[in-house]
Amino acid sequence: MPYSVILAHPRPGSLNHALARAACAAIEQHGGQARFHDLHAEGFDPLLPAAEVARDAPLPPLITTHCREIAEAEGIVIVHPNWWGMPPAILAGWVDRVLRPGVAYEFLEGDAGEGVPRGLLAARAAVVVNTSNTAREREARVFGDPLDRIWKDCIFGLCGVAKVRRRMFETVVTSDPATRREWIAQTEALVRETFFTR
Ligand SMILES: Cc1cc2nc3c(=O)[nH]c(=O)nc-3n(C[C@H](O)[C@H](O)[C@H](O)COP(=O)(O)O)c2cc1C
């Protein structure tokens, strides 16, 4: 069974890279196939060109591959740091270009785009792993934890993936190696429990 693992972090060797690798390892340990994309390493172009907006637009081969993989995925893992309460721009652009109409969602007949779309992704569940430097209580109280709504409601909920498990690991900047190892172990456990435990 294929699982998509999408990583958005510019620095090889980062905690985010370790968390994404842990997710891939957990998938492979349970007999799944981890299809891993390090968007920075790939040089993924996040700019959605005008020519790709239409539902039936011809797509470049790389985008076609991403679309096919995300449509086939049994489960999806997203790993990224909290940047201004948003995913890094490279990942926002991946969402723009890959979670397309006809791939991730569609509007019902007679709906020009003003109504409630139907989700098309086959994935049973998604895992979102975030890192940040803001304490959990302050993130919730002051900012409202926007990443929670973005991934659960605005993106996966709309695309038909109802089960979304998310963790935000903080505070990275003051964390010690033992804490980071614990976060890596928690990521493996989250992937196992979300995708492979009945
Ligand atoms: C452009 C940018 C924006 C950031 N915005 C936030 C933010 O809004 N809230 C926060 O807690 N941390 C913010 N950070 C800190 C990152 O979340 C933090 O460096 C990252 O989670 C650490 O993970 P890493 O060790 O894998 O790099 C920001 C960092 C950068 C570079």
The ligand as a MOL file (V3000), in Angstrom:
LIG
                    3D

  0  0  0     0  0            999 V3000
M  V30 BEGIN CTAB
M  V30 COUNTS 31 33 0 0 0
M  V30 BEGIN ATOM
M  V30 1 C 10.4930 32.1370 8.2420 0
M  V30 2 C 10.2770 31.5580 9.6130 0
M  V30 3 C 9.0840 31.8060 10.2790 0
M  V30 4 C 8.8500 31.2500 11.5300 0
M  V30 5 N 7.6480 31.4970 12.1620 0
M  V30 6 C 7.4170 30.9330 13.3650 0
M  V30 7 C 6.1570 31.1380 14.0160 0
M  V30 8 O 5.2720 31.8360 13.5320 0
M  V30 9 N 5.9490 30.5420 15.2190 0
M  V30 10 C 6.9170 29.7510 15.7940 0
M  V30 11 O 6.6820 29.2360 16.8890 0
M  V30 12 N 8.0990 29.5270 15.1890 0
M  V30 13 C 8.3720 30.0960 13.9990 0
M  V30 14 N 9.5650 29.8640 13.3640 0
M  V30 15 C 10.5290 28.9260 14.0070 0
M  V30 16 C 10.4110 27.5200 13.3940 0
M  V30 17 O 9.1130 26.9830 13.6190 0
M  V30 18 C 11.4710 26.6000 14.0010 0
M  V30 19 O 12.7300 27.0830 13.6080 0
M  V30 20 C 11.3550 25.1750 13.5240 0
M  V30 21 O 10.1220 24.6230 13.9620 0
M  V30 22 C 12.4960 24.3510 14.0740 0
M  V30 23 O 12.5320 23.0800 13.4350 0
M  V30 24 P 13.9110 22.5470 12.8030 0
M  V30 25 O 14.8840 22.3510 13.9470 0
M  V30 26 O 13.5730 21.2740 12.0880 0
M  V30 27 O 14.3940 23.6590 11.8970 0
M  V30 28 C 9.8420 30.4350 12.1400 0
M  V30 29 C 11.0530 30.1990 11.4640 0
M  V30 30 C 11.2770 30.7520 10.2360 0
M  V30 31 C 12.5980 30.4690 9.5410 0
M  V30 END ATOM
M  V30 BEGIN BOND
M  V30 1 1 1 2
M  V30 2 1 2 3
M  V30 3 2 2 30
M  V30 4 2 3 4
M  V30 5 1 4 5
M  V30 6 1 4 28
M  V30 7 2 5 6
M  V30 8 1 6 7
M  V30 9 1 6 13
M  V30 10 2 7 8
M  V30 11 1 7 9
M  V30 12 1 9 10
M  V30 13 2 10 11
M  V30 14 1 10 12
M  V30 15 2 12 13
M  V30 16 1 13 14
M  V30 17 1 14 15
M  V30 18 1 14 28
M  V30 19 1 15 16
M  V30 20 1 16 17
M  V30 21 1 16 18
M  V30 22 1 18 19
M  V30 23 1 18 20
M  V30 24 1 20 21
M  V30 25 1 20 22
M  V30 26 1 22 23
M  V30 27 1 23 24
M  V30 28 2 24 25
M  V30 29 1 24 26
M  V30 30 1 24 27
M  V30 31 2 28 29
M  V30 32 1 29 30
M  V30 33 1 30 31
M  V30 END BOND
M  V30 END CTAB
M  END
